[in-house]
Amino acid sequence: MPETLTASLEAASTLPTEVAALKNKVANLSSLIEVSIIVNSTLDLDSVINLVMEKAQSVMEAEASSVMLINEKTGMLEWEVALGAVGEEVKDKVQLRLGEGIAGWVAQTGQPLIVPDVNKDARFFKKSDEVTGFKTRSILAAPLKVKNRIIGVAEVINPLHGRAFTEDDLDLFSTFSRQVALAIENARMHRAMLEKQKLDQQLEAARTIQESFLPQRCPTDGEGRFQIAARSIPATQIGGDFFDFVSYEQDAIGLVIGDVSGKGVPAALYMARLVSDFRIHSKNISLPEAVLKTMNEILVERGRRGMFVTLQYSLLEVESGKVSYASGGHLPLLWLHDYGMRGEFMSSGGGAPLGITRDTRFIPRTIQLQPGDYLVSFTDGIVEAKNSEGKQYAMEHLSKKLQRQWTSPQELVDFVIQDVQNFTDGTHPHDDLTIIALRWGKD
């Protein structure tokens, strides 16, 4: 037989095999394209994993499939998806430690694995079959990796039609698993983004509600006997600082400033309740020490461990310029004389923060303002503000900066806020900034 004829016959005999192999590769490529489309079609974690694993199980011609993810809190492998006759049972009843079972070994080593006969592999974890009645014969397992970090394991179980899993199957399934890992990462990032958006919306709503508890404008006097300005800037969207004013019929104005311990939502809720209580009780009680005593009793009675508030309450007799004040653990008042040219800190008179103990005594103090004098109240977020080098703004610095002539309380308040922000120079604030400035006497 001529050599050319022999070669042609040999080529013809291998052609069906090559065609079959080519068709198989085309089918696998088509499946991978489908999986890619699935991954990009939805960001719902459960839905996308189910769809991908259904496809993988079909292409691998397997009896069952599963995805196990590592619980970051417990370190255990937990079934996220289990497809097959007993899928729901195994999801509810079985967990694996890293290194335990075939899946645990793959998660620990990061290596894909073919187990032709689980009865001949000591790593096989028999409990899943025992609790479900399922019969595992052979496993194909691959790690789920995201940026070289293993987040779980995917498996297909028991090849159908009497076939056995091959190295080609392992390569293809590893590719499927990379798609599954990508889908999980995308879904998790999307879920985290949605949760953050939801939290941001809730915090924005909380900020709006909290702002409604603060005065929208400061008290004014038609005769020009006093001027008041105030401002509060939370360190985050919501904070624990607050201020308020009370007008009395006997020609007096009450000014309160406070700082709730802690930050965020707990401090904001505590503040909101406190402001409500203050407005109710300060209407009937004018003496600063009596107001603080009443507020302290209320806060102690419904107190929560670790929650307290520093509070300073001042009462201005508008006609005379006499100021009575008392403090519960708050910073001293800064008294500026002669339109701000000289300054001194006034003793707070002692008194622990409110909400700690019922027996706290609040000592009243009195000062007599002269025309052009200023009283400045502030929270510790101002004097404890730090720059990039860790240096504090400090009370001495505040006093020095404010000993100059001011044209209005608003000018003073705006200056302090801007000066603190310039001092910190972009450093994220660690506490709320709140300040009240009062000037007494006609121009």
TISE-178834 format. One record per residue (C-alpha): x, y, z; residue number from 1. Coordinates in nm, 3 decimals, padded with zeros to 5 digits. Layout:
# TISE-178834
{c1=X	c2=Y	c3=Z	seq=NUM}
...
***
This chain:
# TISE-178834
{c1=00.000	c2=00.000	c3=00.000	seq=1}
{c1=00.145	c2=00.336	c3=-00.096	seq=2}
{c1=00.269	c2=00.551	c3=00.199	seq=3}
{c1=00.049	c2=00.844	c3=00.100	seq=4}
{c1=-00.263	c2=00.626	c3=00.111	seq=5}
{c1=-00.165	c2=00.486	c3=00.451	seq=6}
{c1=-00.118	c2=00.836	c3=00.590	seq=7}
{c1=-00.452	c2=00.944	c3=00.452	seq=8}
{c1=-00.631	c2=00.648	c3=00.610	seq=9}
{c1=-00.462	c2=00.713	c3=00.948	seq=10}
{c1=-00.562	c2=01.079	c3=00.933	seq=11}
{c1=-00.917	c2=00.984	c3=00.845	seq=12}
{c1=-00.935	c2=00.745	c3=01.140	seq=13}
{c1=-00.830	c2=01.015	c3=01.389	seq=14}
{c1=-01.055	c2=01.281	c3=01.243	seq=15}
{c1=-01.369	c2=01.189	c3=01.440	seq=16}
{c1=-01.171	c2=01.206	c3=01.766	seq=17}
{c1=-01.025	c2=01.546	c3=01.679	seq=18}
{c1=-01.366	c2=01.674	c3=01.573	seq=19}
{c1=-01.519	c2=01.551	c3=01.899	seq=20}
{c1=-01.242	c2=01.718	c3=02.098	seq=21}
{c1=-01.289	c2=02.040	c3=01.904	seq=22}
{c1=-01.665	c2=02.030	c3=01.960	seq=23}
{c1=-01.603	c2=01.976	c3=02.331	seq=24}
{c1=-01.371	c2=02.276	c3=02.349	seq=25}
{c1=-01.625	c2=02.490	c3=02.165	seq=26}
{c1=-01.896	c2=02.374	c3=02.404	seq=27}
{c1=-01.676	c2=02.453	c3=02.704	seq=28}
{c1=-01.591	c2=02.795	c3=02.566	seq=29}
{c1=-01.959	c2=02.859	c3=02.506	seq=30}
{c1=-02.034	c2=02.759	c3=02.865	seq=31}
{c1=-01.768	c2=02.994	c3=02.998	seq=32}
{c1=-01.913	c2=03.277	c3=02.790	seq=33}
{c1=-02.257	c2=03.198	c3=02.935	seq=34}
{c1=-02.113	c2=03.203	c3=03.285	seq=35}
{c1=-01.948	c2=03.539	c3=03.218	seq=36}
{c1=-02.283	c2=03.675	c3=03.101	seq=37}
{c1=-02.450	c2=03.538	c3=03.415	seq=38}
{c1=-02.187	c2=03.700	c3=03.639	seq=39}
{c1=-02.244	c2=04.037	c3=03.475	seq=40}
{c1=-02.622	c2=04.009	c3=03.461	seq=41}
{c1=-02.705	c2=04.029	c3=03.832	seq=42}
{c1=-02.549	c2=04.142	c3=04.158	seq=43}
{c1=-02.771	c2=03.927	c3=04.377	seq=44}
{c1=-02.530	c2=03.690	c3=04.551	seq=45}
{c1=-02.758	c2=03.388	c3=04.597	seq=46}
{c1=-02.901	c2=03.415	c3=04.248	seq=47}
{c1=-02.569	c2=03.442	c3=04.064	seq=48}
{c1=-02.402	c2=03.157	c3=04.255	seq=49}
{c1=-02.698	c2=02.928	c3=04.194	seq=50}
{c1=-02.699	c2=03.006	c3=03.822	seq=51}
{c1=-02.323	c2=02.955	c3=03.782	seq=52}
{c1=-02.320	c2=02.630	c3=03.979	seq=53}
{c1=-02.618	c2=02.495	c3=03.786	seq=54}
{c1=-02.422	c2=02.557	c3=03.469	seq=55}
{c1=-02.105	c2=02.404	c3=03.614	seq=56}
{c1=-02.294	c2=02.096	c3=03.730	seq=57}
{c1=-02.446	c2=02.055	c3=03.384	seq=58}
{c1=-02.116	c2=02.096	c3=03.197	seq=59}
{c1=-01.933	c2=01.865	c3=03.437	seq=60}
{c1=-02.219	c2=01.615	c3=03.404	seq=61}
{c1=-02.228	c2=01.573	c3=03.781	seq=62}
{c1=-02.494	c2=01.458	c3=04.025	seq=63}
{c1=-02.456	c2=01.750	c3=04.267	seq=64}
{c1=-02.261	c2=02.069	c3=04.325	seq=65}
{c1=-02.195	c2=02.310	c3=04.608	seq=66}
{c1=-02.024	c2=02.630	c3=04.714	seq=67}
{c1=-01.886	c2=02.669	c3=05.065	seq=68}
{c1=-01.773	c2=03.010	c3=05.192	seq=69}
{c1=-01.548	c2=03.091	c3=05.484	seq=70}
{c1=-01.732	c2=03.267	c3=05.765	seq=71}
{c1=-01.494	c2=03.551	c3=05.854	seq=72}
{c1=-01.618	c2=03.562	c3=06.214	seq=73}
{c1=-01.592	c2=03.189	c3=06.293	seq=74}
{c1=-01.336	c2=03.074	c3=06.036	seq=75}
{c1=-01.566	c2=02.784	c3=05.947	seq=76}
{c1=-01.661	c2=02.670	c3=05.598	seq=77}
{c1=-02.037	c2=02.703	c3=05.555	seq=78}
{c1=-02.254	c2=02.589	c3=05.264	seq=79}
{c1=-02.375	c2=02.889	c3=05.066	seq=80}
{c1=-02.522	c2=02.687	c3=04.777	seq=81}
{c1=-02.586	c2=02.312	c3=04.761	seq=82}
{c1=-02.756	c2=02.178	c3=04.449	seq=83}
{c1=-02.879	c2=01.822	c3=04.429	seq=84}
{c1=-03.123	c2=01.586	c3=04.596	seq=85}
{c1=-03.018	c2=01.666	c3=04.955	seq=86}
{c1=-02.885	c2=02.018	c3=04.906	seq=87}
{c1=-03.102	c2=02.192	c3=05.169	seq=88}
{c1=-03.025	c2=01.927	c3=05.432	seq=89}
{c1=-02.648	c2=01.961	c3=05.402	seq=90}
{c1=-02.669	c2=02.343	c3=05.408	seq=91}
{c1=-02.846	c2=02.341	c3=05.743	seq=92}
{c1=-02.653	c2=02.066	c3=05.920	seq=93}
{c1=-02.287	c2=02.063	c3=05.819	seq=94}
{c1=-01.993	c2=02.300	c3=05.874	seq=95}
{c1=-01.623	c2=02.233	c3=05.825	seq=96}
{c1=-01.308	c2=02.366	c3=05.984	seq=97}
{c1=-01.020	c2=02.461	c3=05.757	seq=98}
{c1=-00.827	c2=02.143	c3=05.683	seq=99}
{c1=-01.130	c2=01.925	c3=05.757	seq=100}
{c1=-01.268	c2=01.716	c3=05.472	seq=101}
{c1=-01.188	c2=01.755	c3=05.103	seq=102}
{c1=-01.326	c2=02.110	c3=05.097	seq=103}
{c1=-01.135	c2=02.203	c3=05.411	seq=104}
{c1=-00.811	c2=02.072	c3=05.260	seq=105}
{c1=-00.864	c2=02.271	c3=04.939	seq=106}
{c1=-00.948	c2=02.587	c3=05.140	seq=107}
{c1=-00.637	c2=02.544	c3=05.352	seq=108}
{c1=-00.393	c2=02.466	c3=05.070	seq=109}
{c1=-00.548	c2=02.669	c3=04.788	seq=110}
{c1=-00.499	c2=02.374	c3=04.548	seq=111}
{c1=-00.769	c2=02.218	c3=04.325	seq=112}
{c1=-00.822	c2=01.847	c3=04.371	seq=113}
{c1=-00.970	c2=01.538	c3=04.204	seq=114}
{c1=-01.078	c2=01.258	c3=04.436	seq=115}
{c1=-01.172	c2=00.959	c3=04.212	seq=116}
{c1=-01.287	c2=00.745	c3=04.507	seq=117}
{c1=-01.365	c2=00.911	c3=04.839	seq=118}
{c1=-01.358	c2=00.574	c3=05.020	seq=119}
{c1=-00.985	c2=00.557	c3=04.947	seq=120}
{c1=-00.908	c2=00.911	c3=05.066	seq=121}
{c1=-00.860	c2=00.966	c3=05.439	seq=122}
{c1=-00.946	c2=01.335	c3=05.403	seq=123}
{c1=-01.308	c2=01.265	c3=05.312	seq=124}
{c1=-01.558	c2=01.395	c3=05.568	seq=125}
{c1=-01.826	c2=01.127	c3=05.609	seq=126}
{c1=-02.066	c2=01.326	c3=05.828	seq=127}
{c1=-02.233	c2=01.504	c3=05.536	seq=128}
{c1=-02.335	c2=01.166	c3=05.387	seq=129}
{c1=-02.437	c2=01.031	c3=05.727	seq=130}
{c1=-02.676	c2=01.318	c3=05.807	seq=131}
{c1=-02.830	c2=01.333	c3=05.459	seq=132}
{c1=-02.823	c2=00.976	c3=05.333	seq=133}
{c1=-02.647	c2=01.094	c3=05.017	seq=134}
{c1=-02.376	c2=00.867	c3=04.871	seq=135}
{c1=-02.062	c2=01.052	c3=04.764	seq=136}
{c1=-01.836	c2=00.859	c3=04.530	seq=137}
{c1=-01.610	c2=01.112	c3=04.363	seq=138}
{c1=-01.536	c2=01.483	c3=04.410	seq=139}
{c1=-01.391	c2=01.761	c3=04.198	seq=140}
{c1=-01.301	c2=02.062	c3=04.417	seq=141}
{c1=-01.145	c2=02.403	c3=04.345	seq=142}
{c1=-01.067	c2=02.701	c3=04.567	seq=143}
{c1=-01.247	c2=03.031	c3=04.532	seq=144}
{c1=-00.982	c2=03.302	c3=04.528	seq=145}
{c1=-01.013	c2=03.680	c3=04.533	seq=146}
{c1=-00.681	c2=03.864	c3=04.499	seq=147}
{c1=-00.491	c2=03.561	c3=04.630	seq=148}
{c1=-00.725	c2=03.540	c3=04.929	seq=149}
{c1=-00.925	c2=03.218	c3=04.960	seq=150}
{c1=-01.290	c2=03.289	c3=05.039	seq=151}
{c1=-01.432	c2=02.940	c3=04.992	seq=152}
{c1=-01.447	c2=02.619	c3=04.789	seq=153}
{c1=-01.661	c2=02.498	c3=04.497	seq=154}
{c1=-01.730	c2=02.129	c3=04.434	seq=155}
{c1=-01.903	c2=01.903	c3=04.185	seq=156}
{c1=-01.987	c2=01.552	c3=04.304	seq=157}
{c1=-02.032	c2=01.215	c3=04.136	seq=158}
{c1=-01.983	c2=01.222	c3=03.757	seq=159}
{c1=-02.275	c2=01.076	c3=03.562	seq=160}
{c1=-02.292	c2=00.812	c3=03.286	seq=161}
{c1=-02.014	c2=00.601	c3=03.434	seq=162}
{c1=-01.747	c2=00.852	c3=03.346	seq=163}
{c1=-01.468	c2=00.976	c3=03.573	seq=164}
{c1=-01.349	c2=01.332	c3=03.638	seq=165}
{c1=-01.040	c2=01.417	c3=03.433	seq=166}
{c1=-00.762	c2=01.674	c3=03.446	seq=167}
{c1=-00.940	c2=01.861	c3=03.168	seq=168}
{c1=-01.250	c2=01.868	c3=03.389	seq=169}
{c1=-01.037	c2=02.006	c3=03.672	seq=170}
{c1=-00.896	c2=02.285	c3=03.453	seq=171}
{c1=-01.241	c2=02.378	c3=03.327	seq=172}
{c1=-01.395	c2=02.368	c3=03.674	seq=173}
{c1=-01.112	c2=02.582	c3=03.812	seq=174}
{c1=-01.204	c2=02.841	c3=03.549	seq=175}
{c1=-01.568	c2=02.818	c3=03.652	seq=176}
{c1=-01.459	c2=02.867	c3=04.013	seq=177}
{c1=-01.271	c2=03.184	c3=03.926	seq=178}
{c1=-01.594	c2=03.316	c3=03.778	seq=179}
{c1=-01.783	c2=03.217	c3=04.093	seq=180}
{c1=-01.526	c2=03.397	c3=04.309	seq=181}
{c1=-01.557	c2=03.707	c3=04.091	seq=182}
{c1=-01.934	c2=03.694	c3=04.115	seq=183}
{c1=-01.917	c2=03.665	c3=04.495	seq=184}
{c1=-01.676	c2=03.956	c3=04.524	seq=185}
{c1=-01.886	c2=04.176	c3=04.297	seq=186}
{c1=-02.204	c2=04.087	c3=04.484	seq=187}
{c1=-02.044	c2=04.152	c3=04.821	seq=188}
{c1=-01.905	c2=04.487	c3=04.711	seq=189}
{c1=-02.246	c2=04.580	c3=04.574	seq=190}
{c1=-02.416	c2=04.472	c3=04.894	seq=191}
{c1=-02.167	c2=04.670	c3=05.103	seq=192}
{c1=-02.223	c2=04.974	c3=04.882	seq=193}
{c1=-02.601	c2=04.946	c3=04.920	seq=194}
{c1=-02.568	c2=04.907	c3=05.296	seq=195}
{c1=-02.341	c2=05.212	c3=05.311	seq=196}
{c1=-02.586	c2=05.412	c3=05.103	seq=197}
{c1=-02.869	c2=05.305	c3=05.331	seq=198}
{c1=-02.666	c2=05.397	c3=05.640	seq=199}
{c1=-02.571	c2=05.733	c3=05.487	seq=200}
{c1=-02.937	c2=05.804	c3=05.415	seq=201}
{c1=-03.031	c2=05.712	c3=05.772	seq=202}
{c1=-02.752	c2=05.928	c3=05.914	seq=203}
{c1=-02.856	c2=06.219	c3=05.693	seq=204}
{c1=-03.212	c2=06.183	c3=05.817	seq=205}
{c1=-03.081	c2=06.164	c3=06.174	seq=206}
{c1=-02.871	c2=06.476	c3=06.116	seq=207}
{c1=-03.175	c2=06.666	c3=05.988	seq=208}
{c1=-03.380	c2=06.555	c3=06.288	seq=209}
{c1=-03.099	c2=06.641	c3=06.529	seq=210}
{c1=-03.057	c2=06.988	c3=06.377	seq=211}
{c1=-03.425	c2=07.046	c3=06.437	seq=212}
{c1=-03.359	c2=07.013	c3=06.812	seq=213}
{c1=-03.110	c2=07.300	c3=06.804	seq=214}
{c1=-03.225	c2=07.665	c3=06.789	seq=215}
{c1=-03.266	c2=07.787	c3=06.433	seq=216}
{c1=-03.176	c2=08.141	c3=06.540	seq=217}
{c1=-03.043	c2=08.312	c3=06.849	seq=218}
{c1=-03.249	c2=08.537	c3=07.078	seq=219}
{c1=-03.249	c2=08.907	c3=06.999	seq=220}
{c1=-03.336	c2=09.218	c3=07.198	seq=221}
{c1=-03.530	c2=09.501	c3=07.040	seq=222}
{c1=-03.356	c2=09.749	c3=07.267	seq=223}
{c1=-03.009	c2=09.622	c3=07.173	seq=224}
{c1=-02.910	c2=09.535	c3=07.530	seq=225}
{c1=-02.753	c2=09.203	c3=07.428	seq=226}
{c1=-02.641	c2=09.009	c3=07.122	seq=227}
{c1=-02.592	c2=08.633	c3=07.098	seq=228}
{c1=-02.435	c2=08.409	c3=06.834	seq=229}
{c1=-02.380	c2=08.032	c3=06.837	seq=230}
{c1=-02.267	c2=07.754	c3=06.611	seq=231}
{c1=-02.227	c2=07.376	c3=06.636	seq=232}
{c1=-02.044	c2=07.153	c3=06.387	seq=233}
{c1=-02.057	c2=06.776	c3=06.446	seq=234}
{c1=-01.740	c2=06.571	c3=06.389	seq=235}
{c1=-01.948	c2=06.319	c3=06.194	seq=236}
{c1=-02.294	c2=06.353	c3=06.041	seq=237}
{c1=-02.448	c2=06.349	c3=06.387	seq=238}
{c1=-02.295	c2=06.444	c3=06.720	seq=239}
{c1=-02.345	c2=06.485	c3=07.094	seq=240}
{c1=-02.287	c2=06.860	c3=07.140	seq=241}
{c1=-02.583	c2=07.091	c3=07.184	seq=242}
{c1=-02.688	c2=07.440	c3=07.288	seq=243}
{c1=-03.018	c2=07.608	c3=07.360	seq=244}
{c1=-03.179	c2=07.926	c3=07.491	seq=245}
{c1=-03.467	c2=08.000	c3=07.726	seq=246}
{c1=-03.653	c2=08.331	c3=07.741	seq=247}
{c1=-03.815	c2=08.422	c3=08.074	seq=248}
{c1=-04.093	c2=08.674	c3=08.131	seq=249}
{c1=-03.889	c2=08.854	c3=08.396	seq=250}
{c1=-03.654	c2=08.989	c3=08.127	seq=251}
{c1=-03.396	c2=08.714	c3=08.154	seq=252}
{c1=-03.228	c2=08.484	c3=07.903	seq=253}
{c1=-03.098	c2=08.135	c3=07.981	seq=254}
{c1=-02.810	c2=07.988	c3=07.780	seq=255}
{c1=-02.717	c2=07.621	c3=07.798	seq=256}
{c1=-02.433	c2=07.432	c3=07.634	seq=257}
{c1=-02.353	c2=07.063	c3=07.673	seq=258}
{c1=-02.145	c2=06.773	c3=07.551	seq=259}
{c1=-02.276	c2=06.417	c3=07.567	seq=260}
{c1=-02.018	c2=06.143	c3=07.620	seq=261}
{c1=-01.937	c2=05.935	c3=07.316	seq=262}
{c1=-02.019	c2=06.000	c3=06.954	seq=263}
{c1=-02.250	c2=05.891	c3=06.677	seq=264}
{c1=-02.606	c2=05.764	c3=06.707	seq=265}
{c1=-02.610	c2=05.683	c3=07.084	seq=266}
{c1=-02.483	c2=06.032	c3=07.174	seq=267}
{c1=-02.727	c2=06.194	c3=06.930	seq=268}
{c1=-03.027	c2=06.008	c3=07.076	seq=269}
{c1=-02.916	c2=06.091	c3=07.430	seq=270}
{c1=-02.878	c2=06.457	c3=07.328	seq=271}
{c1=-03.222	c2=06.474	c3=07.167	seq=272}
{c1=-03.394	c2=06.339	c3=07.477	seq=273}
{c1=-03.187	c2=06.569	c3=07.698	seq=274}
{c1=-03.279	c2=06.882	c3=07.501	seq=275}
{c1=-03.648	c2=06.789	c3=07.523	seq=276}
{c1=-03.625	c2=06.743	c3=07.900	seq=277}
{c1=-03.431	c2=07.065	c3=07.940	seq=278}
{c1=-03.691	c2=07.269	c3=07.754	seq=279}
{c1=-03.970	c2=07.127	c3=07.967	seq=280}
{c1=-03.808	c2=07.180	c3=08.307	seq=281}
{c1=-03.614	c2=07.502	c3=08.246	seq=282}
{c1=-03.942	c2=07.685	c3=08.178	seq=283}
{c1=-04.046	c2=07.633	c3=08.539	seq=284}
{c1=-03.702	c2=07.661	c3=08.702	seq=285}
{c1=-03.476	c2=07.958	c3=08.639	seq=286}
{c1=-03.191	c2=07.923	c3=08.889	seq=287}
{c1=-02.899	c2=07.753	c3=08.706	seq=288}
{c1=-02.806	c2=07.523	c3=08.996	seq=289}
{c1=-03.170	c2=07.412	c3=09.032	seq=290}
{c1=-03.197	c2=07.339	c3=08.658	seq=291}
{c1=-02.882	c2=07.125	c3=08.670	seq=292}
{c1=-03.001	c2=06.944	c3=08.983	seq=293}
{c1=-03.333	c2=06.855	c3=08.821	seq=294}
{c1=-03.171	c2=06.744	c3=08.495	seq=295}
{c1=-02.918	c2=06.533	c3=08.684	seq=296}
{c1=-03.191	c2=06.351	c3=08.876	seq=297}
{c1=-03.373	c2=06.271	c3=08.551	seq=298}
{c1=-03.058	c2=06.142	c3=08.379	seq=299}
{c1=-02.950	c2=05.931	c3=08.677	seq=300}
{c1=-03.296	c2=05.775	c3=08.703	seq=301}
{c1=-03.298	c2=05.655	c3=08.343	seq=302}
{c1=-02.919	c2=05.638	c3=08.314	seq=303}
{c1=-02.731	c2=05.402	c3=08.087	seq=304}
{c1=-02.390	c2=05.277	c3=08.188	seq=305}
{c1=-02.116	c2=05.495	c3=08.043	seq=306}
{c1=-02.349	c2=05.774	c3=07.925	seq=307}
{c1=-02.327	c2=06.120	c3=08.085	seq=308}
{c1=-02.321	c2=06.485	c3=07.984	seq=309}
{c1=-02.125	c2=06.794	c3=08.080	seq=310}
{c1=-02.357	c2=07.090	c3=08.109	seq=311}
{c1=-02.322	c2=07.463	c3=08.169	seq=312}
{c1=-02.622	c2=07.685	c3=08.228	seq=313}
{c1=-02.602	c2=08.065	c3=08.246	seq=314}
{c1=-02.882	c2=08.310	c3=08.324	seq=315}
{c1=-02.851	c2=08.672	c3=08.207	seq=316}
{c1=-03.059	c2=08.943	c3=08.370	seq=317}
{c1=-03.099	c2=09.155	c3=08.060	seq=318}
{c1=-03.147	c2=09.493	c3=08.227	seq=319}
{c1=-02.865	c2=09.475	c3=08.483	seq=320}
{c1=-02.606	c2=09.256	c3=08.307	seq=321}
{c1=-02.585	c2=09.021	c3=08.604	seq=322}
{c1=-02.507	c2=08.661	c3=08.508	seq=323}
{c1=-02.569	c2=08.360	c3=08.732	seq=324}
{c1=-02.428	c2=08.029	c3=08.618	seq=325}
{c1=-02.359	c2=07.672	c3=08.728	seq=326}
{c1=-02.169	c2=07.389	c3=08.568	seq=327}
{c1=-02.174	c2=07.012	c3=08.572	seq=328}
{c1=-01.827	c2=06.902	c3=08.465	seq=329}
{c1=-01.812	c2=07.155	c3=08.182	seq=330}
{c1=-01.527	c2=07.383	c3=08.077	seq=331}
{c1=-01.508	c2=07.730	c3=08.236	seq=332}
{c1=-01.660	c2=08.041	c3=08.083	seq=333}
{c1=-01.428	c2=08.289	c3=07.912	seq=334}
{c1=-01.509	c2=08.644	c3=08.022	seq=335}
{c1=-01.382	c2=08.909	c3=07.781	seq=336}
{c1=-01.377	c2=09.271	c3=07.901	seq=337}
{c1=-01.388	c2=09.596	c3=07.703	seq=338}
{c1=-01.525	c2=09.449	c3=07.378	seq=339}
{c1=-01.271	c2=09.166	c3=07.403	seq=340}
{c1=-00.947	c2=09.346	c3=07.487	seq=341}
{c1=-00.890	c2=09.153	c3=07.815	seq=342}
{c1=-00.995	c2=08.802	c3=07.910	seq=343}
{c1=-01.013	c2=08.559	c3=08.201	seq=344}
{c1=-01.150	c2=08.211	c3=08.259	seq=345}
{c1=-01.419	c2=08.189	c3=08.525	seq=346}
{c1=-01.424	c2=07.903	c3=08.775	seq=347}
{c1=-01.695	c2=07.652	c3=08.701	seq=348}
{c1=-01.764	c2=07.599	c3=09.070	seq=349}
{c1=-01.721	c2=07.225	c3=09.057	seq=350}
{c1=-01.993	c2=06.971	c3=08.998	seq=351}
{c1=-01.957	c2=06.634	c3=08.825	seq=352}
{c1=-02.107	c2=06.565	c3=08.484	seq=353}
{c1=-02.479	c2=06.494	c3=08.487	seq=354}
{c1=-02.610	c2=06.140	c3=08.482	seq=355}
{c1=-02.343	c2=05.982	c3=08.704	seq=356}
{c1=-02.459	c2=06.020	c3=09.065	seq=357}
{c1=-02.770	c2=06.165	c3=09.228	seq=358}
{c1=-02.574	c2=06.335	c3=09.510	seq=359}
{c1=-02.382	c2=06.577	c3=09.288	seq=360}
{c1=-02.388	c2=06.939	c3=09.414	seq=361}
{c1=-02.384	c2=07.227	c3=09.168	seq=362}
{c1=-02.236	c2=07.549	c3=09.306	seq=363}
{c1=-02.381	c2=07.875	c3=09.167	seq=364}
{c1=-02.153	c2=08.158	c3=09.060	seq=365}
{c1=-02.235	c2=08.519	c3=08.976	seq=366}
{c1=-02.056	c2=08.782	c3=08.767	seq=367}
{c1=-02.146	c2=09.137	c3=08.676	seq=368}
{c1=-02.098	c2=09.228	c3=08.312	seq=369}
{c1=-02.005	c2=09.576	c3=08.200	seq=370}
{c1=-02.117	c2=09.725	c3=07.868	seq=371}
{c1=-01.910	c2=09.572	c3=07.586	seq=372}
{c1=-01.822	c2=09.255	c3=07.783	seq=373}
{c1=-01.843	c2=08.913	c3=07.621	seq=374}
{c1=-01.913	c2=08.571	c3=07.772	seq=375}
{c1=-01.794	c2=08.275	c3=07.564	seq=376}
{c1=-01.902	c2=07.914	c3=07.627	seq=377}
{c1=-01.752	c2=07.626	c3=07.431	seq=378}
{c1=-01.712	c2=07.249	c3=07.427	seq=379}
{c1=-01.388	c2=07.053	c3=07.449	seq=380}
{c1=-01.394	c2=06.977	c3=07.075	seq=381}
{c1=-01.259	c2=07.331	c3=07.026	seq=382}
{c1=-00.974	c2=07.336	c3=07.279	seq=383}
{c1=-00.881	c2=06.970	c3=07.221	seq=384}
{c1=-00.871	c2=06.996	c3=06.841	seq=385}
{c1=-00.537	c2=06.863	c3=06.714	seq=386}
{c1=-00.321	c2=06.945	c3=06.418	seq=387}
{c1=-00.128	c2=06.693	c3=06.209	seq=388}
{c1=00.154	c2=06.695	c3=06.467	seq=389}
{c1=-00.081	c2=06.604	c3=06.751	seq=390}
{c1=-00.065	c2=06.948	c3=06.916	seq=391}
{c1=-00.387	c2=07.071	c3=07.079	seq=392}
{c1=-00.552	c2=07.405	c3=07.012	seq=393}
{c1=-00.569	c2=07.451	c3=07.395	seq=394}
{c1=-00.756	c2=07.691	c3=07.622	seq=395}
{c1=-00.462	c2=07.928	c3=07.655	seq=396}
{c1=-00.443	c2=07.955	c3=07.278	seq=397}
{c1=-00.817	c2=08.027	c3=07.260	seq=398}
{c1=-00.792	c2=08.298	c3=07.524	seq=399}
{c1=-00.496	c2=08.463	c3=07.353	seq=400}
{c1=-00.664	c2=08.458	c3=07.014	seq=401}
{c1=-00.985	c2=08.613	c3=07.149	seq=402}
{c1=-00.828	c2=08.902	c3=07.341	seq=403}
{c1=-00.887	c2=09.161	c3=07.073	seq=404}
{c1=-01.166	c2=09.400	c3=06.989	seq=405}
{c1=-01.479	c2=09.244	c3=06.839	seq=406}
{c1=-01.762	c2=09.415	c3=06.659	seq=407}
{c1=-02.018	c2=09.142	c3=06.729	seq=408}
{c1=-02.063	c2=08.795	c3=06.879	seq=409}
{c1=-02.115	c2=08.657	c3=06.529	seq=410}
{c1=-01.774	c2=08.782	c3=06.423	seq=411}
{c1=-01.619	c2=08.611	c3=06.726	seq=412}
{c1=-01.796	c2=08.279	c3=06.667	seq=413}
{c1=-01.706	c2=08.270	c3=06.299	seq=414}
{c1=-01.345	c2=08.352	c3=06.380	seq=415}
{c1=-01.311	c2=08.070	c3=06.634	seq=416}
{c1=-01.456	c2=07.805	c3=06.403	seq=417}
{c1=-01.238	c2=07.916	c3=06.114	seq=418}
{c1=-00.927	c2=07.943	c3=06.332	seq=419}
{c1=-00.974	c2=07.591	c3=06.469	seq=420}
{c1=-01.020	c2=07.456	c3=06.117	seq=421}
{c1=-00.708	c2=07.641	c3=06.000	seq=422}
{c1=-00.518	c2=07.501	c3=06.300	seq=423}
{c1=-00.616	c2=07.141	c3=06.227	seq=424}
{c1=-00.539	c2=07.199	c3=05.856	seq=425}
{c1=-00.749	c2=06.920	c3=05.711	seq=426}
{c1=-00.700	c2=06.676	c3=06.000	seq=427}
{c1=-01.027	c2=06.490	c3=06.052	seq=428}
{c1=-01.201	c2=06.634	c3=06.362	seq=429}
{c1=-01.217	c2=06.392	c3=06.653	seq=430}
{c1=-01.495	c2=06.579	c3=06.833	seq=431}
{c1=-01.782	c2=06.820	c3=06.775	seq=432}
{c1=-01.719	c2=07.197	c3=06.776	seq=433}
{c1=-01.971	c2=07.414	c3=06.962	seq=434}
{c1=-01.946	c2=07.774	c3=07.079	seq=435}
{c1=-02.181	c2=08.043	c3=07.216	seq=436}
{c1=-02.084	c2=08.410	c3=07.243	seq=437}
{c1=-02.288	c2=08.669	c3=07.435	seq=438}
{c1=-02.224	c2=09.043	c3=07.440	seq=439}
{c1=-02.401	c2=09.265	c3=07.688	seq=440}
{c1=-02.463	c2=09.641	c3=07.672	seq=441}
{c1=-02.580	c2=09.879	c3=07.405	seq=442}
{c1=-02.334	c2=10.004	c3=07.146	seq=443}
***
